[in-house]
Amino acid sequence: MSDWDGRRWHDMGGQDAGPVPMDGHDFALWEKRIDALMVLCGQKGLFTVDGLRRALEDMGEDAFEKYSYYERWIAAVNQNLIEAGAYSLEELAARMDEVARRGPTYGEAQGDG
């Protein structure tokens, strides 16, 4: 007989996880942008909720413990956009290199730093 209860690592519904913090969370600008990106891409038909969920679940337990909520979401969005052919890994890498060359802060990227 198996000890497996039919749950995958991410399915924690009904399990004791300790107290839920009820204080407010002031969302950072990048978190708001990820939320907006998810809505826009979904409306454009670039991915579905099911596709996002699959990408989140496929990240594995380590990523779930290591990354924040919005870090996991942007990774899932990225995975789905690559799969949809919106851009390639090579195009993403080139763009990230271009952005990195602007400087480590927003002010430096704008020429204010």
C-alpha positions in Angstrom: 0.0 0.0 0.0 1.3 3.5 -0.9 1.4 6.5 1.4 0.7 8.8 -1.6 -2.5 10.8 -0.9 -3.0 11.8 -4.5 -1.6 15.3 -4.1 1.3 16.9 -5.9 3.8 19.1 -4.1 1.9 22.3 -4.9 -1.5 21.1 -3.7 -1.6 22.3 -0.1 -5.4 22.9 0.2 -6.6 21.9 3.6 -3.2 21.4 5.1 -1.9 23.4 8.1 0.3 26.1 6.9 0.3 28.4 9.9 -1.3 31.8 10.3 -2.2 33.8 7.3 -0.9 37.4 7.5 -3.8 39.8 7.3 -1.8 43.0 7.0 -2.0 44.8 3.7 0.6 44.4 0.9 1.7 47.4 -1.0 2.4 46.0 -4.5 5.6 47.1 -6.2 5.4 48.6 -9.6 6.9 45.5 -11.2 4.3 43.3 -9.6 1.5 45.5 -11.0 3.1 45.3 -14.4 3.2 41.5 -14.3 -0.5 41.5 -13.4 -1.2 43.8 -16.3 0.9 41.7 -18.7 -1.0 38.6 -17.7 -4.3 40.3 -18.4 -3.2 41.7 -21.8 -1.6 38.5 -23.0 -4.6 36.5 -22.0 -6.9 38.8 -23.8 -4.7 38.5 -26.9 -5.0 34.8 -26.8 -1.3 34.2 -26.2 -2.0 31.8 -23.3 -4.8 30.4 -21.1 -5.2 30.1 -17.4 -4.6 26.4 -17.9 -1.3 27.1 -19.6 -0.2 29.4 -16.8 -1.1 26.8 -14.2 0.8 24.1 -16.0 3.9 26.2 -16.2 3.6 27.1 -12.5 3.2 23.5 -11.5 6.0 22.3 -13.8 8.5 24.7 -12.0 8.8 22.2 -9.2 8.8 22.4 -5.4 12.1 24.2 -5.1 10.9 27.2 -7.2 7.7 27.3 -5.3 9.7 27.7 -2.0 12.4 29.9 -3.4 10.6 32.5 -5.5 7.9 35.0 -4.6 4.4 34.9 -6.0 5.1 37.4 -8.8 8.5 35.9 -9.6 6.7 32.6 -10.3 4.0 34.3 -12.3 6.5 36.1 -14.6 8.4 32.9 -15.2 5.1 31.2 -16.1 4.1 34.1 -18.4 7.5 33.9 -20.1 7.3 30.2 -20.6 3.9 30.5 -22.2 5.0 33.4 -24.4 7.9 31.4 -25.7 5.7 28.4 -26.3 3.2 30.7 -28.2 6.1 31.9 -30.4 5.8 35.5 -29.2 9.6 35.5 -29.0 12.5 33.0 -28.9 14.9 32.4 -26.1 17.6 34.0 -28.2 15.5 37.1 -28.7 14.8 37.3 -25.0 18.5 37.0 -24.1 19.5 39.7 -26.6 16.9 42.0 -25.2 17.9 41.3 -21.6 21.5 42.1 -22.5 20.4 45.3 -24.1 18.5 46.3 -21.0 21.4 45.3 -18.7 23.8 47.6 -20.6 21.6 50.6 -19.7 22.6 50.4 -16.0 21.5 48.7 -12.8 18.9 51.3 -11.8 16.0 53.0 -13.5 17.7 56.4 -13.0 20.9 55.2 -14.8 18.8 53.7 -17.6 17.2 57.1 -18.1 20.5 58.9 -18.0 19.7 60.4 -14.6 22.2 58.4 -12.6 
